[in-house]
Amino acid sequence: MHVDSAGRVSRVLEYFLASRAAIVLAVAIAVVWGFWAAPLVDLDEGAFTEATREMIASGNYVSIYLNGEPRNDKPILIYWLQAASVHAFGLNEFALRLPSVIAGLAWLWVLYRFARRHTDQATASVAVLLMALSVYVGVMAKAATADALLNLFLALAMFDIYNHSQRPSPALLRRIFVWIGLGFLTKGPVAVVFPFLVSGLFYASYGRWREWLRLVFDPLGLLIFVAIVLPWHVALYLDSGWVFFEGFYLGHNVDRYSRPMEGHGGGILYYALVAPLIVMPFAGWFLSNLGGLRQAATQPLDRYIWLWFFSVLLVFSFSGTKLPHYLLYGMSGLFVLMARNREGLRNPWLAFVPAALLFGLFAILAQMFAVLAAGTSRVYEKSLFESAAQAFSGWPQVLIVLGVLTLPLIISLRLSVWRRLLLIGIAQAAVVAGVIAPTVVGVLQAGPKAAGLFAREHAKELVYYRTFQPSVSVYRQQVIRRQPAVPGQWAYVRVDHVDEFLGAPSPYQKRIVFSQVPATLIAVEQETGQ
């Protein structure tokens, strides 16, 4: 009876994983669930969204400003989309993150269409499950930054390049230039570099380099690209001169590649080590897929996808600035190969041990943060670690442990290794989206959000003291500058600088009016009788 019941459960789950319901559930949990709930995260989300808020407030939809100063980090498209969403739904987390969520959903749909065209529907469905449930994809799809949008346009361009290589079409060729142009308006030269590099290597590997040159320099295609990219650049120059061109193309491209920026550095093996981690819980599946490299010699699809992945890996491995999500630019196609080679994943140790270790780490987060808090004397880190230890204790830890307990149940099922790993992926997505992510973001950002809203409620002008958290500006709906506070203003002070600020000699009275780790608001007032 027990054996029969287990067999029935396994058959039901096998049927479920082959159905559209599995895709809907996975995407709903990993990409959509709760994207509107968590506070904006500094610095990236805060910077993008505050720049969007200032764009709306000023009415200047050409030049990008952050805290009243030119922001030269990214081109304009994501700000336009966020601004349109804010006009439709108001200034809130839902509206600011909605463009990224839509881009993430479109990215998954594009992957499905490509995989179904070049493999089969079952493989396409598994590819979508793999991508949606990979931890970093869900994070990027819910972030109010440019990355989900860029990945969408890169995937569209790269998939169409391969489609065109197999069945040339003038309309398809011109569409590639549309995607590259929109990608350029999203994040700049990176949207050109990889389509150019990978397509060149792929065509050259078959001795078709003359054909490639004709495609790359197609007059109508280049005209389409220029028509998409040039108008904003001309308007930008007329509005603010060369500031963006120097800051973005030289500072945030050449300098970012030649040296670490904002402390984001790493060794030459950084991305080789990161690659399995960003697809968790599928690290073992990813590693097993490396055995399929030999097929690249005979299979055009394999060759193209591996050239794509390794081009991104090598280019960013030699970059001075390194961030994990850069590698996602080269991984869309890899999910197709992983899905197609799913039956080759037969080693349960390789499949399940990485996932089990990650779930084990989740289960002891409360204790881990308590140990970290006890081991540091730095006030800022200590306060956050203590808050995290408290936030993860109690019901959050109970829910995580319940998630961990699903692992042995899933592993014991009479299913193929890859199907069990997909079920673990759904469990991981639920734990991350339902508990881990909102708790971590709450610890980091609930205080800054509450401080900004509190200052707005009391109509008080804020200034920053030795910090910069642009999300506070979004919630306060005010440009907040780093400058000395004068009577009538409130100073936003991080928890580790409060004693220093209060103890500094001043002719004014200072008093704490708000405190929630890591944020403190301190009112500056005239002395009585002055």
C-alpha positions as CSV (number, residue, x, y, z in Angstrom):
1,M,0.0,0.0,0.0
2,H,2.8,2.4,0.9
3,V,4.6,1.5,-2.3
4,D,1.5,2.0,-4.4
5,S,0.8,5.4,-2.7
6,A,4.4,6.5,-3.3
7,G,4.1,5.5,-6.9
8,R,0.9,7.4,-7.4
9,V,2.4,10.5,-5.8
10,S,5.4,10.3,-8.1
11,R,3.2,9.8,-11.2
12,V,1.1,12.9,-10.2
13,L,4.2,15.0,-9.7
14,E,5.7,13.8,-13.0
15,Y,2.5,14.8,-14.8
16,F,2.5,18.2,-12.9
17,L,6.1,19.0,-14.0
18,A,5.1,18.3,-17.6
19,S,2.1,20.6,-17.5
20,R,1.8,24.4,-17.9
21,A,0.7,24.6,-14.3
22,A,4.3,23.9,-13.2
23,I,5.5,26.8,-15.3
24,V,2.8,29.1,-14.0
25,L,3.5,28.2,-10.4
26,A,7.3,28.5,-10.8
27,V,7.1,31.9,-12.5
28,A,4.4,33.2,-10.1
29,I,6.6,32.3,-7.1
30,A,10.0,33.2,-8.3
31,V,9.4,36.2,-10.5
32,V,6.1,37.8,-9.4
33,W,5.3,36.9,-5.8
34,G,5.6,39.9,-3.5
35,F,7.6,42.1,-5.9
36,W,5.6,45.1,-4.7
37,A,6.0,44.4,-1.0
38,A,9.6,44.9,0.0
39,P,11.2,48.3,0.4
40,L,13.5,49.6,-2.3
41,V,17.1,48.4,-1.8
42,D,20.1,50.8,-1.7
43,L,22.1,51.5,-3.5
44,D,21.1,50.3,-6.9
45,E,17.3,50.3,-6.7
46,G,17.4,53.5,-4.7
47,A,19.6,55.2,-7.2
48,F,17.5,54.1,-10.3
49,T,14.2,55.0,-8.7
50,E,15.2,58.3,-7.2
51,A,16.6,59.4,-10.6
52,T,13.2,58.4,-12.1
53,R,11.4,60.4,-9.4
54,E,13.5,63.5,-10.1
55,M,12.9,63.1,-13.8
56,I,9.1,63.2,-13.1
57,A,9.4,66.0,-10.6
58,S,11.5,68.2,-13.0
59,G,9.7,67.3,-16.2
60,N,13.1,66.8,-17.8
61,Y,12.9,63.4,-19.6
62,V,16.2,63.8,-21.5
63,S,18.9,64.2,-18.9
64,I,19.3,62.0,-15.8
65,Y,19.8,63.4,-12.4
66,L,20.3,61.9,-9.0
67,N,20.2,64.1,-5.9
68,G,20.3,67.1,-8.2
69,E,23.5,66.0,-9.8
70,P,24.0,64.4,-13.3
71,R,23.8,60.6,-13.1
72,N,26.0,59.0,-15.7
73,D,25.6,55.3,-14.8
74,K,23.1,54.1,-17.4
75,P,21.2,55.3,-20.5
76,I,17.6,56.4,-20.5
77,L,15.2,53.6,-21.4
78,I,14.7,52.1,-18.0
79,Y,14.0,55.5,-16.5
80,W,11.4,56.2,-19.2
81,L,9.7,52.9,-18.5
82,Q,9.7,53.4,-14.7
83,A,8.4,56.9,-15.2
84,A,5.5,55.7,-17.4
85,S,4.7,53.1,-14.8
86,V,4.7,55.7,-12.0
87,H,2.4,57.9,-14.0
88,A,0.0,55.0,-14.3
89,F,0.2,53.5,-10.8
90,G,1.7,56.2,-8.5
91,L,5.1,56.4,-6.9
92,N,5.4,53.1,-5.1
93,E,7.4,49.8,-5.2
94,F,4.8,48.2,-7.5
95,A,5.1,50.8,-10.2
96,L,8.9,51.2,-9.9
97,R,9.5,47.4,-10.2
98,L,6.8,46.6,-12.7
99,P,8.9,47.3,-15.8
100,S,11.6,44.8,-14.6
101,V,9.0,42.2,-13.8
102,I,7.4,42.5,-17.2
103,A,10.9,42.3,-18.8
104,G,11.6,39.2,-16.7
105,L,8.4,37.5,-17.9
106,A,9.1,38.4,-21.5
107,W,12.6,37.1,-21.1
108,L,11.2,33.7,-20.0
109,W,8.7,33.7,-22.9
110,V,11.5,34.5,-25.4
111,L,13.5,31.6,-24.0
112,Y,10.5,29.3,-24.3
113,R,9.8,30.2,-28.0
114,F,13.5,29.7,-28.9
115,A,13.8,26.4,-27.1
116,R,10.5,25.1,-28.6
117,R,11.7,26.1,-32.1
118,H,15.1,24.3,-31.9
119,T,14.3,21.4,-29.6
120,D,10.8,20.4,-28.5
121,Q,8.0,21.6,-26.2
122,A,9.0,19.4,-23.3
123,T,12.6,20.7,-23.4
124,A,11.3,24.3,-23.7
125,S,9.2,23.9,-20.6
126,V,12.1,22.5,-18.6
127,A,14.3,25.4,-19.8
128,V,11.8,27.9,-18.6
129,L,11.5,26.1,-15.2
130,L,15.3,26.1,-14.9
131,M,15.7,29.8,-15.6
132,A,12.7,31.0,-13.6
133,L,13.8,28.9,-10.5
134,S,17.5,29.9,-10.7
135,V,18.0,32.2,-7.7
136,Y,19.6,35.1,-9.4
137,V,17.1,35.3,-12.2
138,G,14.3,35.8,-9.7
139,V,16.3,38.5,-7.9
140,M,17.1,40.4,-11.1
141,A,13.5,40.2,-12.4
142,K,12.1,41.8,-9.2
143,A,14.7,44.6,-9.0
144,A,14.0,48.1,-10.1
145,T,17.2,48.3,-12.2
146,A,18.2,47.9,-15.8
147,D,19.3,44.3,-15.7
148,A,16.1,42.4,-16.5
149,L,15.4,44.7,-19.4
150,L,19.0,44.3,-20.8
151,N,18.8,40.5,-20.4
152,L,15.6,40.6,-22.4
153,F,17.1,42.5,-25.3
154,L,20.3,40.5,-25.2
155,A,18.3,37.2,-25.4
156,L,16.1,38.6,-28.2
157,A,19.2,39.7,-30.2
158,M,21.3,36.5,-29.5
159,F,18.4,34.1,-30.3
160,D,17.6,35.9,-33.5
161,I,21.2,35.9,-34.6
162,Y,21.2,32.1,-34.3
163,N,17.8,31.9,-36.0
164,H,19.1,34.0,-38.9
165,S,22.3,31.9,-39.2
166,Q,20.1,28.8,-39.8
167,R,17.4,30.4,-42.0
168,P,18.4,33.9,-43.2
169,S,15.7,36.5,-43.5
170,P,16.0,40.2,-44.2
171,A,13.2,41.0,-41.8
172,L,14.9,38.9,-39.1
173,L,18.2,40.6,-39.7
174,R,16.7,44.1,-39.3
175,R,14.9,42.9,-36.1
176,I,18.3,42.1,-34.6
177,F,19.3,45.7,-35.0
178,V,16.1,46.8,-33.2
179,W,17.0,44.6,-30.2
180,I,20.6,45.8,-30.1
181,G,19.5,49.4,-30.4
182,L,17.0,49.0,-27.5
183,G,19.6,47.2,-25.5
184,F,22.0,50.1,-26.1
185,L,19.4,52.5,-24.8
186,T,19.1,50.3,-21.7
187,K,22.7,49.7,-20.7
188,G,25.1,51.0,-23.5
189,P,27.9,49.2,-25.4
190,V,27.5,45.8,-23.6
191,A,24.4,45.3,-25.8
192,V,26.6,45.6,-28.9
193,V,29.7,43.9,-27.7
194,F,28.3,40.4,-27.2
195,P,26.1,40.1,-30.3
196,F,29.1,41.3,-32.3
197,L,31.7,39.1,-30.6
198,V,29.7,35.9,-30.4
199,S,28.2,36.1,-33.9
200,G,31.7,36.8,-35.3
201,L,33.2,33.8,-33.6
202,F,30.3,31.6,-34.6
203,Y,30.3,32.5,-38.3
204,A,34.1,32.4,-38.4
205,S,34.1,28.9,-37.0
206,Y,32.2,27.7,-40.1
207,G,34.3,29.8,-42.5
208,R,31.4,32.2,-43.1
209,W,33.2,35.4,-42.0
210,R,32.5,37.2,-45.3
211,E,28.8,36.6,-44.8
212,W,29.1,37.8,-41.2
213,L,30.7,41.1,-42.4
214,R,27.8,41.7,-44.8
215,L,25.3,41.1,-42.0
216,V,27.1,43.3,-39.5
217,F,27.4,46.2,-41.9
218,D,24.0,45.9,-43.4
219,P,23.1,49.5,-44.4
220,L,19.4,49.3,-43.4
221,G,20.2,47.5,-40.2
222,L,22.7,50.2,-39.2
223,L,20.2,52.9,-40.1
224,I,17.7,51.3,-37.8
225,F,20.2,51.1,-35.0
226,V,21.1,54.8,-35.4
227,A,17.5,55.8,-35.6
228,I,16.9,54.2,-32.2
229,V,20.0,55.4,-30.5
230,L,20.9,58.8,-31.9
231,P,17.8,61.0,-31.2
232,W,18.2,60.7,-27.4
233,H,21.9,61.3,-27.6
234,V,21.4,64.4,-29.7
235,A,18.7,65.7,-27.3
236,L,21.0,64.9,-24.3
237,Y,23.9,66.8,-25.8
238,L,21.6,69.8,-26.5
239,D,20.3,69.7,-22.9
240,S,23.4,69.0,-20.9
241,G,26.5,68.9,-23.2
242,W,29.2,66.3,-22.9
243,V,28.6,65.4,-19.2
244,F,26.9,62.1,-19.8
245,F,29.2,61.1,-22.6
246,E,32.3,61.6,-20.6
247,G,30.8,60.1,-17.4
248,F,29.2,57.0,-18.9
249,Y,31.2,56.0,-21.9
250,L,34.6,56.8,-20.4
251,G,33.9,56.5,-16.6
252,H,31.3,53.7,-16.4
253,N,32.6,51.6,-19.3
254,V,36.3,52.1,-19.9
255,D,37.2,52.8,-16.2
256,R,34.8,50.1,-14.9
257,Y,36.5,47.5,-17.1
258,S,40.0,48.6,-16.3
259,R,39.7,48.9,-12.6
260,P,37.3,47.9,-9.7
261,M,34.6,50.4,-9.0
262,E,32.7,50.8,-5.8
263,G,34.6,47.9,-4.3
264,H,33.3,45.3,-6.8
265,G,36.5,43.4,-7.6
266,G,37.6,39.8,-7.8
267,G,40.2,37.4,-9.2
268,I,40.4,35.9,-12.7
269,L,38.4,32.8,-11.5
270,Y,35.6,34.9,-9.9
271,Y,33.0,34.0,-12.6
272,A,34.1,30.4,-12.9
273,L,33.3,30.0,-9.2
274,V,30.1,32.2,-9.4
275,A,28.5,30.4,-12.4
276,P,27.2,27.4,-10.4
277,L,26.0,29.6,-7.6
278,I,23.8,32.0,-9.6
279,V,21.8,29.0,-10.9
280,M,21.2,27.4,-7.5
281,P,19.7,24.9,-6.7
282,F,20.9,23.7,-10.1
283,A,24.7,23.9,-9.6
284,G,25.1,20.2,-10.0
285,W,22.9,20.2,-13.1
286,F,25.1,23.0,-14.5
287,L,28.3,21.2,-13.8
288,S,27.0,18.0,-15.4
289,N,26.1,19.9,-18.5
290,L,29.8,20.7,-19.1
291,G,30.1,17.2,-20.3
292,G,28.1,18.2,-23.3
293,L,30.8,20.5,-24.6
294,R,32.1,17.9,-27.0
295,Q,28.8,18.2,-28.9
296,A,29.8,21.7,-29.8
297,A,32.1,20.3,-32.5
298,T,29.2,18.8,-34.5
299,Q,26.0,20.6,-33.3
300,P,25.5,24.3,-34.4
301,L,23.2,25.1,-31.5
302,D,25.6,23.7,-28.9
303,R,28.5,25.6,-30.5
304,Y,26.6,28.9,-30.6
305,I,25.4,28.6,-27.0
306,W,28.8,27.6,-25.6
307,L,30.5,30.4,-27.5
308,W,28.0,32.8,-26.1
309,F,28.5,31.6,-22.5
310,F,32.3,31.5,-22.6
311,S,32.6,34.9,-24.4
312,V,30.7,36.5,-21.5
313,L,32.7,34.5,-18.9
314,L,36.0,35.5,-20.4
315,V,35.3,39.1,-21.1
316,F,34.0,39.8,-17.6
317,S,36.8,37.6,-16.0
318,F,39.3,40.1,-17.2
319,S,37.1,43.1,-16.1
320,G,38.3,45.1,-13.2
321,T,34.7,45.5,-11.9
322,K,32.9,42.2,-11.1
323,L,29.3,41.6,-10.1
324,P,27.7,38.1,-10.1
325,H,24.7,39.1,-12.3
326,Y,27.0,40.1,-15.2
327,L,27.3,36.4,-16.0
328,L,23.5,36.2,-16.6
329,Y,24.2,38.0,-19.9
330,G,25.6,34.7,-21.2
331,M,23.4,32.1,-19.6
332,S,20.0,32.4,-21.4
333,G,21.0,29.8,-24.0
334,L,22.6,27.6,-21.5
335,F,19.3,26.8,-19.9
336,V,18.2,25.3,-23.2
337,L,21.2,22.9,-23.3
338,M,20.7,22.0,-19.6
339,A,17.1,21.2,-20.3
340,R,17.8,19.2,-23.4
341,N,20.5,17.2,-21.6
342,R,18.4,16.6,-18.5
343,E,18.5,12.8,-18.7
344,G,22.3,13.0,-18.4
345,L,21.9,14.2,-14.8
346,R,22.1,10.9,-13.0
347,N,24.4,11.5,-10.1
348,P,22.2,12.2,-7.1
349,W,25.2,13.5,-5.0
350,L,26.1,16.0,-7.6
351,A,22.5,17.1,-8.0
352,F,21.3,17.2,-4.4
353,V,24.3,18.0,-2.2
354,P,24.7,21.7,-3.3
355,A,20.9,22.2,-2.8
356,A,21.0,20.6,0.6
357,L,24.0,22.8,1.7
358,L,22.1,25.9,0.6
359,F,19.0,24.9,2.5
360,G,21.1,24.0,5.5
361,L,22.5,27.5,5.4
362,F,19.0,29.0,5.2
363,A,18.0,27.0,8.3
364,I,20.7,28.4,10.6
365,L,20.6,32.1,9.4
366,A,19.4,33.3,12.8
367,Q,22.3,31.6,14.6
368,M,24.8,32.6,11.9
369,F,23.8,36.3,12.2
370,A,24.0,36.1,16.0
371,V,27.6,34.7,15.8
372,L,28.5,37.5,13.3
373,A,27.1,40.1,15.6
374,A,29.1,38.8,18.5
375,G,32.2,38.7,16.4
376,T,32.3,42.4,15.3
377,S,32.8,45.7,17.1
378,R,31.7,47.8,14.2
379,V,28.5,49.5,15.2
380,Y,26.8,49.5,11.8
381,E,27.5,45.8,11.0
382,K,26.7,44.7,14.6
383,S,23.4,46.5,14.6
384,L,22.4,44.9,11.3
385,F,23.5,41.4,12.3
386,E,21.6,41.7,15.6
387,S,18.5,42.8,13.7
388,A,18.9,40.0,11.2
389,A,19.3,37.4,14.0
390,Q,16.1,38.6,15.6
391,A,14.3,38.9,12.3
392,F,15.1,35.3,11.3
393,S,14.3,33.8,14.7
394,G,10.8,32.5,15.6
395,W,8.3,32.0,12.8
396,P,10.7,32.8,9.9
397,Q,13.1,30.1,11.0
398,V,10.2,27.7,11.6
399,L,9.0,28.3,8.0
400,I,12.6,27.8,6.6
401,V,13.0,24.6,8.6
402,L,9.7,23.3,7.2
403,G,11.1,24.1,3.8
404,V,14.3,22.2,4.6
405,L,12.2,19.2,5.7
406,T,10.7,18.9,2.2
407,L,14.2,18.0,0.8
408,P,14.4,14.4,2.1
409,L,10.7,13.9,1.0
410,I,11.5,15.1,-2.5
411,I,14.7,13.2,-2.7
412,S,12.9,10.0,-1.7
413,L,10.4,10.2,-4.6
414,R,10.5,7.7,-7.4
415,L,11.3,10.3,-10.0
416,S,14.3,11.0,-12.2
417,V,17.0,13.1,-10.7
418,W,16.2,16.1,-12.8
419,R,12.5,16.1,-11.9
420,R,13.3,15.9,-8.2
421,L,15.7,18.8,-8.6
422,L,13.0,20.9,-10.2
423,L,10.7,20.2,-7.3
424,I,13.6,21.3,-5.0
425,G,13.8,24.5,-7.1
426,I,10.2,25.2,-6.5
427,A,10.7,24.7,-2.8
428,Q,13.7,27.0,-2.8
429,A,11.9,29.7,-4.7
430,A,9.1,29.6,-2.2
431,V,11.5,29.9,0.8
432,V,13.5,32.7,-0.9
433,A,10.6,34.7,-2.1
434,G,8.4,34.1,0.9
435,V,10.9,34.3,3.8
436,I,14.6,35.0,2.9
437,A,14.4,37.9,0.6
438,P,11.7,39.9,2.4
439,T,13.4,39.4,5.7
440,V,16.9,40.4,4.5
441,V,15.5,43.4,2.7
442,G,13.4,44.4,5.7
443,V,16.5,44.3,7.9
444,L,18.4,46.5,5.5
445,Q,15.7,48.9,4.3
446,A,12.7,49.0,6.6
447,G,14.4,51.6,8.7
448,P,15.4,53.9,5.8
449,K,11.9,53.6,4.3
450,A,10.2,54.4,7.6
451,A,12.5,57.4,8.1
452,G,11.7,58.8,4.7
453,L,8.0,58.4,5.2
454,F,8.2,59.9,8.7
455,A,10.0,63.0,7.5
456,R,7.5,63.4,4.7
457,E,4.6,63.1,7.1
458,H,6.1,65.9,9.2
459,A,7.0,67.9,6.1
460,K,10.6,68.2,7.3
461,E,13.6,68.8,4.9
462,L,16.3,66.2,5.3
463,V,20.0,66.3,4.8
464,Y,22.5,63.3,4.8
465,Y,25.2,63.1,7.3
466,R,28.2,60.9,6.2
467,T,25.9,58.5,4.2
468,F,24.0,58.3,1.0
469,Q,20.8,56.2,0.7
470,P,18.8,57.3,-2.3
471,S,15.8,55.2,-1.3
472,V,15.2,57.6,1.5
473,S,14.9,60.4,-1.1
474,V,12.2,58.4,-2.9
475,Y,10.1,57.9,0.2
476,R,10.6,61.5,1.4
477,Q,10.1,62.7,-2.2
478,Q,12.9,65.2,-1.8
479,V,16.4,65.7,-3.1
480,I,18.5,65.1,0.0
481,R,22.0,66.5,-0.1
482,R,25.1,65.8,2.0
483,Q,25.6,69.1,3.8
484,P,25.5,70.5,7.4
485,A,22.1,70.6,8.9
486,V,20.7,74.0,9.9
487,P,17.8,74.8,12.2
488,G,14.5,73.5,10.9
489,Q,16.1,70.6,9.1
490,W,16.4,67.0,10.1
491,A,19.7,65.0,9.6
492,Y,19.5,61.4,8.3
493,V,22.3,59.7,10.3
494,R,23.3,56.1,10.1
495,V,23.3,54.2,13.4
496,D,27.1,54.1,13.6
497,H,27.5,57.9,13.3
498,V,24.8,59.0,15.8
499,D,27.1,59.6,18.8
500,E,29.6,61.4,16.5
501,F,26.8,63.7,15.2
502,L,25.3,64.4,18.6
503,G,28.7,65.0,20.2
504,A,30.0,67.4,17.5
505,P,30.3,71.0,18.7
506,S,27.4,73.1,17.4
507,P,25.5,76.3,18.4
508,Y,22.2,74.4,17.9
509,Q,20.2,71.9,19.9
510,K,20.0,68.4,18.5
511,R,17.5,65.7,19.4
512,I,16.6,62.3,18.1
513,V,13.1,62.2,16.6
514,F,13.2,58.8,14.9
515,S,15.2,55.7,15.2
516,Q,14.9,52.3,13.5
517,V,18.1,50.4,12.7
518,P,20.0,51.4,10.7
519,A,18.3,54.8,10.3
520,T,18.2,57.8,12.7
521,L,16.6,61.2,12.2
522,I,18.0,64.0,14.3
523,A,16.3,67.4,14.5
524,V,18.4,70.5,14.5
525,E,16.9,73.4,16.4
526,Q,17.9,76.9,17.6
527,E,18.9,77.2,21.2
528,T,16.1,78.6,23.4
529,G,16.2,82.4,23.5
530,Q,18.1,82.8,20.2
